């Protein structure tokens, strides 16, 4: 090789090309045989074509012992850098399973630390593509310290820049806690697993036998544990949806979410809503269908679709502006709030508030789910999480009561009394302490019991109570809702109200931070 500048430059090009190809064709083939893409292939799918700028491509570890000194591959098993998604800057790091199984060592961790610091300084989202075997055991405690540095930075970046974790392979032990600290977690069926202790350890300690997917697979975390927000069948679909989510989020907490021109008329009438939502409060319907009628082009990006399904949360646009939508789901457990639903909605409300995303709350809630299991499971504590999240939120907040809004659950679902900026109700609303039948049984218990015809008396008293206290205009007459609106006009009403609130400014009392219920 020539020693002049041209020779050295040619040498650099050759080295970079060798690094880009990876450790070997055999390792790449093995990755593909598992149904998985390589780290660089994933980055190419995530970022706009030709925009990736890699950092520390030539980094190598300096560890000694256990044969590591004889194996010092470039990149040290993680690819880091930045590029753009829909023209906006995004930082990304991707574990390369072909190098040390993607295991984290000191140099590997330092690359991620530097990238996270850059993302925070630049005020741009951070996406981690996870496919690693955990800590590099040969490097001992320095590998564990590397995880600590990641966790510290995850926490400091929380609520400042969006953080998205994409699980594309195994993620075990301490490594599992970084995704748990981020805003959103994506997983792919059959190839990604997340757990603190693997099946072998579980069997040794508890005697339970279970496979990797059964313990920490995508469907388990999407539907049972709630660790995963989104689940897909393949990496291509998963990464495309990560790109879509990024299009809905601001770059950081000092910016507004991006607006896109909308061809959906802002005052489009939603006459279908009159048939979608039955006036009879005992009949079920799908709240997602209601949301589809209200938002631009019916596009609703649901979060935690498979977990705590009695409440629906997700992102959409109204007249091109991003909004967060929270709605009770009458098609599941009649839309009651329980421990999981309260926790799910609370975390979503907090995320929206952190990133200046206005909140639209659609209310149809018969109350909190009663029962010993719920009380012992901490329904008071979990319900308070949702209450705290709404009370603490300073973004524009608009709520609409569609049908039932009973008891404490009515208050918790962003009622006017806890700070909703504007509250509307449909003519089918039933805002009350409890349903008429339950109220009559409590108030008139003795009178009903002593009557010659208890059923007839009870029916008459139920009707009387409903007419006096649960008629559609009772709350409006007392200023507890701002207006009763035609359901068909809901979209236009929301658009106009959110436009009015666009410049809302609200300050909370000075404090280091609150102490929310856990």
C-alpha positions in Angstrom: 0.0 0.0 0.0 1.4 3.4 -1.0 2.3 5.7 1.9 1.1 8.9 0.3 -2.4 10.5 0.8 -4.0 8.7 -2.1 -2.7 5.3 -0.8 -3.8 6.0 2.7 -7.2 7.1 1.5 -7.6 4.0 -0.5 -6.7 2.0 2.5 -9.4 3.8 4.5 -12.0 3.0 1.9 -11.1 -0.6 1.9 -11.2 -0.8 5.7 -14.6 0.9 5.9 -16.0 -1.4 3.3 -14.7 -4.4 5.3 -16.4 -3.1 8.4 -19.6 -2.4 6.6 -19.8 -6.0 5.3 -19.4 -7.3 8.9 -17.5 -10.2 10.4 -18.2 -12.8 7.7 -20.7 -14.0 5.1 -21.3 -17.1 7.3 -22.4 -14.8 10.3 -24.7 -12.9 8.0 -26.2 -16.0 6.6 -26.8 -17.3 10.1 -28.6 -14.1 11.0 -30.8 -14.3 8.0 -31.5 -18.0 8.7 -33.1 -16.9 11.9 -35.5 -14.7 10.0 -33.6 -11.6 11.2 -32.0 -8.7 9.3 -28.5 -7.4 10.0 -28.0 -4.3 12.0 -27.2 -2.2 8.9 -30.1 -3.6 7.0 -32.4 -2.5 9.8 -30.9 1.0 9.9 -31.4 1.3 6.1 -35.1 0.4 6.6 -35.5 2.9 9.4 -33.8 5.9 8.0 -34.4 7.9 4.8 -32.2 6.5 2.0 -28.6 7.7 2.1 -28.9 9.8 5.3 -27.1 7.6 7.8 -23.9 9.1 9.3 -22.1 6.5 11.3 -20.1 7.4 14.4 -17.1 5.5 15.9 -17.2 2.9 13.1 -13.6 1.9 13.9 -14.0 1.6 17.6 -12.5 -1.6 19.2 -12.4 -2.8 22.7 -9.3 -2.9 24.9 -10.3 -5.8 27.2 -7.8 -8.5 28.2 -8.3 -12.1 29.2 -10.5 -15.0 28.2 -9.2 -14.7 24.6 -10.7 -11.2 24.1 -7.3 -9.7 23.3 -7.2 -11.9 20.2 -10.6 -10.9 19.0 -11.1 -7.2 18.5 -13.6 -6.6 15.8 -14.4 -3.0 14.6 -17.7 -1.4 15.9 -17.5 -3.7 18.9 -20.9 -5.1 18.2 -23.0 -1.9 18.0 -23.6 0.5 15.1 -24.3 4.1 16.1 -25.0 7.3 14.2 -27.7 9.6 13.0 -29.8 10.1 9.9 -33.3 11.4 9.1 -36.8 10.0 9.1 -39.2 12.0 6.9 -36.5 14.6 6.7 -36.1 15.1 10.4 -33.0 14.1 12.4 -33.1 10.9 14.4 -30.3 9.2 16.3 -30.0 5.4 16.2 -27.9 2.6 17.7 -28.3 -1.0 16.6 -26.8 -4.2 18.2 -25.0 -6.3 15.7 -25.7 -9.9 16.8 -23.0 -11.1 14.4 -20.3 -9.6 16.7 -20.1 -11.1 20.2 -23.8 -11.9 19.9 -24.5 -8.2 20.3 -23.3 -8.5 24.0 -22.4 -5.2 25.7 -18.9 -4.5 26.8 -17.1 -1.3 27.9 -16.4 0.1 24.4 -19.8 -1.0 23.2 -21.5 0.9 26.1 -19.3 4.0 25.6 -20.4 4.3 22.0 -24.1 4.2 23.1 -23.4 6.7 25.9 -21.9 9.1 23.5 -24.7 8.8 21.0 -27.3 9.3 23.7 -25.5 12.4 24.9 -25.5 13.7 21.3 -29.2 13.0 20.9 -30.0 14.9 24.0 -27.8 17.8 23.1 -29.2 18.0 19.6 -32.8 17.6 20.8 -33.7 14.8 18.5 -35.4 11.4 19.0 -33.4 8.3 19.9 -34.2 4.8 18.5 -32.5 1.7 19.8 -32.6 -1.5 17.7 -32.1 -4.2 20.3 -30.7 -7.6 19.4 -28.1 -8.6 22.0 -27.2 -11.3 24.5 -26.9 -9.0 27.4 -23.7 -8.1 29.3 -20.4 -9.4 27.9 -19.5 -11.8 30.7 -15.8 -11.8 29.9 -15.5 -8.1 30.7 -17.1 -8.5 34.1 -18.4 -5.6 36.1 -17.3 -3.0 33.6 -20.1 -4.3 31.3 -22.6 -3.9 34.1 -21.4 -0.4 34.7 -22.0 0.3 31.0 -25.7 -0.6 31.4 -25.9 1.8 34.4 -24.7 4.6 32.2 -27.4 3.8 29.6 -30.1 3.7 32.3 -29.0 7.1 33.7 -29.2 8.7 30.3 -32.6 7.1 29.5 -33.9 8.7 32.7 -32.4 12.1 32.0 -33.7 12.1 28.5 -37.2 11.0 29.6 -39.8 13.6 28.7 -37.1 15.6 26.9 -36.6 13.7 23.6 -38.7 10.7 22.4 -37.1 7.4 23.1 -38.2 4.3 21.1 -37.0 0.8 21.7 -37.3 -1.8 19.0 -36.9 -5.4 20.1 -35.5 -7.5 17.2 -33.9 -10.4 19.1 -33.1 -11.4 22.6 -32.9 -8.9 25.4 -32.2 -10.5 28.8 -31.1 -9.5 32.3 -30.2 -5.9 33.0 -30.5 -5.1 29.3 -34.3 -5.3 29.7 -34.5 -2.2 31.8 -33.4 0.3 29.2 -36.5 -0.5 27.0 -38.7 -0.2 30.1 -37.4 3.3 30.6 -38.2 4.5 27.1 -41.4 5.9 25.8 -42.4 3.1 23.4 -41.4 -0.5 22.9 -41.9 -2.4 19.6 -41.5 -6.2 19.2 -41.5 -8.8 16.4 -43.3 -12.1 16.9 -41.1 -15.3 17.0 -37.8 -13.5 17.0 -37.8 -11.0 19.9 -37.9 -11.9 23.6 -37.5 -9.7 26.7 -37.0 -11.1 30.2 -35.0 -10.5 33.3 -34.2 -14.2 33.9 -34.4 -16.8 31.1 -36.3 -20.1 31.1 -33.3 -22.1 32.5 -33.0 -19.9 35.5 -36.8 -19.9 36.0 -36.8 -23.7 36.0 -33.9 -24.0 38.4 -35.4 -21.5 40.9 -39.1 -22.2 40.7 -39.4 -25.5 38.9 -41.6 -23.9 36.2 -40.9 -25.0 32.6 -41.5 -22.5 29.8 -40.0 -21.6 26.5 -38.4 -18.3 25.5 -41.5 -17.0 23.7 -43.9 -18.2 26.4 -41.8 -16.4 29.0 -41.0 -13.1 27.2 -42.2 -13.2 23.6 -43.9 -10.4 21.7 -47.5 -11.5 22.3 -46.9 -12.1 26.0 -45.6 -8.6 26.5 -48.2 -7.1 24.2 -51.2 -8.7 25.8 -50.3 -9.9 29.3 -47.5 -7.8 30.8 -48.0 -4.6 29.0 -44.2 -4.2 28.5 -44.7 -3.9 24.7 -46.8 -1.2 23.0 -46.7 -2.5 19.5 -46.2 -6.0 18.0 -45.7 -7.0 14.4 -45.1 -10.2 12.3 -41.9 -9.1 10.6 -39.1 -6.5 10.9 -40.0 -4.6 7.8 -43.6 -3.8 9.0 -42.3 -3.0 12.5 -39.7 -0.5 11.3 -42.1 1.1 8.9 -44.5 1.7 11.8 -41.6 3.2 13.9 -41.1 5.7 11.1 -44.9 6.5 11.2 -44.8 7.0 15.0 -41.8 9.4 14.6 -43.9 11.4 12.1 -46.4 12.0 14.9 -43.9 13.1 17.6 -42.0 16.3 18.1 -38.2 16.3 18.0 -38.1 17.3 21.7 -40.2 18.8 24.5 -39.5 22.4 23.3 -41.1 21.8 19.9 -44.7 21.2 18.8 -45.6 18.0 17.0 -45.4 18.3 13.2 -48.5 19.4 11.4 -49.3 18.1 7.9 -51.8 19.5 5.5 -55.1 17.7 5.7 -57.6 17.1 2.9 -60.2 16.0 5.3 -62.6 18.9 5.9 -62.3 20.2 9.5 -66.1 20.6 9.7 -67.0 17.3 8.1 -70.3 16.1 9.6 -70.2 12.8 11.4 -73.7 11.7 10.9 -72.6 8.0 11.2 -72.0 8.7 14.9 -75.7 8.8 15.5 -76.0 5.2 14.6 -72.6 4.0 16.0 -73.4 4.8 19.6 -76.6 3.4 20.9 -78.6 5.6 23.2 -79.2 2.6 25.5 -76.3 2.6 27.9 -76.4 -1.1 28.3 -75.6 -1.8 24.6 -71.9 -2.1 23.6 -70.2 -0.5 20.6 -66.5 -0.1 19.5 -65.0 3.2 20.6 -62.4 2.8 17.9 -65.2 3.3 15.3 -66.1 6.5 16.9 -62.5 7.7 16.9 -62.3 6.8 13.2 -65.2 9.0 12.4 -63.7 12.0 14.3 -60.0 12.0 13.2 -58.5 12.9 9.9 -59.1 10.3 7.3 -59.9 7.8 10.0 -56.2 7.2 10.7 -55.7 6.2 14.4 -52.4 4.9 15.6 -53.4 2.8 18.6 -51.0 2.4 21.5 -51.1 -0.8 23.6 -53.8 -2.2 21.4 -53.7 -5.7 23.0 -53.3 -4.8 26.7 -56.0 -3.4 29.0 -58.4 -3.3 26.1 -61.2 -1.7 28.2 -59.6 1.6 27.5 -58.3 2.9 24.1 -55.4 5.2 23.7 -53.5 6.4 20.6 -52.4 9.2 18.4 -54.2 10.8 15.5 -54.6 14.1 13.7 -57.4 16.7 13.7 -57.1 19.2 10.9 -53.5 18.1 10.5 -52.6 18.7 14.1 -51.5 15.7 16.2 -53.7 14.8 19.2 -53.7 12.1 21.8 -57.0 10.3 22.2 -58.2 8.5 25.4 -61.5 6.7 25.3 -63.3 4.1 27.4 -64.1 0.9 25.4 -67.7 -0.2 25.9 -67.0 -3.3 23.8 -64.7 -4.6 26.5 -65.9 -4.9 30.2 -68.5 -2.2 29.4 -65.6 0.3 29.4 -65.0 0.2 33.2 -61.7 1.4 34.6 -59.6 -1.3 36.3 -56.0 -1.4 37.5 -54.5 -2.1 34.1 -56.7 0.4 32.2 -55.9 3.1 34.7 -52.2 2.5 34.4 -52.3 2.3 30.6 -54.2 5.6 30.2 -52.1 7.4 32.9 -48.8 6.6 31.1 -50.2 7.7 27.8 -51.5 11.0 29.3 -48.1 11.7 30.8 -46.4 11.0 27.5 -48.7 13.4 25.6 -48.2 16.1 28.2 -44.4 15.7 28.1 -44.3 16.2 24.3 -47.0 19.0 24.0 -49.6 16.8 22.4 -53.2 18.0 23.1 -55.5 15.5 24.7 -59.0 14.5 23.6 -60.9 12.3 26.1 -64.0 10.4 25.0 -66.0 9.3 28.1 -68.4 6.4 28.4 -67.5 4.9 31.8 -69.9 3.1 34.2 -67.3 3.3 37.0 -64.4 1.4 38.5 -64.4 -2.3 38.3 -65.6 -3.7 41.7 -64.3 -6.8 43.3 -61.9 -8.3 45.8 -59.2 -8.8 43.2 -59.3 -5.2 42.1 -59.2 -3.8 45.6 -56.4 -6.1 46.6 -54.6 -5.4 43.4 -54.5 -1.7 44.3 -57.3 -0.1 42.3 -57.1 2.9 44.6 -53.4 3.3 43.8 -53.7 2.6 40.1 -56.8 4.8 39.6 -55.0 7.6 41.4 -52.2 7.3 38.7 -54.7 8.4 36.0 -56.1 11.1 38.2 -52.6 12.4 38.9 -51.7 12.3 35.2 -54.7 14.4 34.1 -54.4 16.9 37.0 -50.7 17.4 36.2 -51.2 17.8 32.5 -50.8 21.4 31.1 -51.5 20.7 27.4 -54.8 21.6 25.9 -57.5 19.2 27.2 -60.9 18.6 25.7 -63.3 16.0 26.9 -66.6 14.7 25.4 -69.1 12.7 27.4 -70.8 10.3 25.0 -73.0 8.3 27.3 -72.3 7.1 30.9 -70.1 9.0 33.2 -70.7 7.6 36.7 -69.0 8.2 40.1 -65.3 8.6 40.7 -64.6 7.3 37.2 -66.3 10.3 35.7 -64.1 12.6 37.7 -60.9 10.7 36.7 -61.7 10.8 33.0 -60.6 14.4 32.6 -63.8 16.0 34.0 -64.0 19.8 34.3 -63.3 19.6 38.0 -59.8 18.3 37.5 -58.8 20.8 34.9 -60.3 19.9 31.5 -60.2 23.1 29.5 -63.5 22.5 27.7 -66.0 19.8 28.3 -68.8 18.8 25.9 -71.6 16.2 26.2 -73.8 14.5 23.7 -77.6 14.5 24.3 -77.2 10.8 25.3 -75.0 11.6 28.3 -75.7 10.3 31.7 -73.5 12.2 34.2 -74.3 11.1 37.7 -73.0 9.6 41.0 -74.3 6.2 39.8 -76.9 4.7 37.5 -80.5 5.4 38.3 -81.3 1.8 39.2 -78.4 1.5 41.7 -79.2 4.9 43.1 -82.9 4.0 43.7 -81.9 0.8 45.4 -79.8 2.8 47.9 -82.0 5.8 48.5 -85.4 4.1 48.5 -84.4 0.7 49.9 -86.9 0.7 52.7 -89.7 2.2 50.7 -89.3 -0.5 48.0 -89.1 -3.2 50.6 -92.3 -2.1 52.3 -94.3 -1.6 49.1 -97.2 -4.0 48.2 -95.7 -4.2 44.7 -91.9 -3.7 45.1 -91.1 -4.1 41.4 -93.6 -1.5 40.3 -92.6 1.0 43.0 -88.9 0.5 42.2 -89.5 1.1 38.5 -91.4 4.3 39.2 -88.7 5.5 41.6 -85.9 4.7 39.1 -87.7 6.7 36.4 -88.2 9.6 38.9 -84.5 9.6 39.9 -83.4 9.6 36.3 -85.7 12.4 35.3 -84.5 14.6 38.2 -80.8 13.9 38.2 -79.6 12.1 35.1 -81.3 14.0 32.3 -78.9 15.2 29.5 -78.9 18.8 30.6 -78.5 18.5 34.3 -74.7 18.9 34.3 -74.9 21.7 31.7 -77.4 23.6 33.8 -74.8 23.6 36.6 -71.8 24.5 34.5 -70.2 21.1 34.7 -70.1 20.8 31.0 -69.7 23.7 28.6 -72.2 22.7 26.0 -74.4 19.8 24.9 -73.6 19.2 21.2 -75.0 17.3 18.2 -72.8 14.2 17.8 -72.6 14.9 14.1 -70.8 18.2 14.9 -68.2 16.7 17.2 -65.3 16.8 14.8 -65.8 20.4 13.9 -66.3 21.3 17.5 -63.1 19.6 18.5 -61.1 21.3 15.7 -62.4 24.8 16.6 -61.8 24.3 20.3 -58.3 23.0 19.9 -57.5 25.9 17.6 -58.6 28.2 20.4 -56.4 26.4 22.9 -53.3 26.3 20.6 -51.7 29.1 22.5 -52.6 27.8 26.0 -50.0 28.5 28.6 -50.3 26.9 32.1 -47.7 26.9 34.9 -47.5 24.4 37.7 -46.3 25.5 41.2 -42.5 25.4 41.5 -41.2 22.0 42.7 -38.4 19.7 42.0 -40.8 17.1 40.9 -44.1 15.6 42.0 -44.5 12.3 43.9 -47.1 10.4 41.8 -48.8 7.3 43.2 -47.0 4.1 42.4 
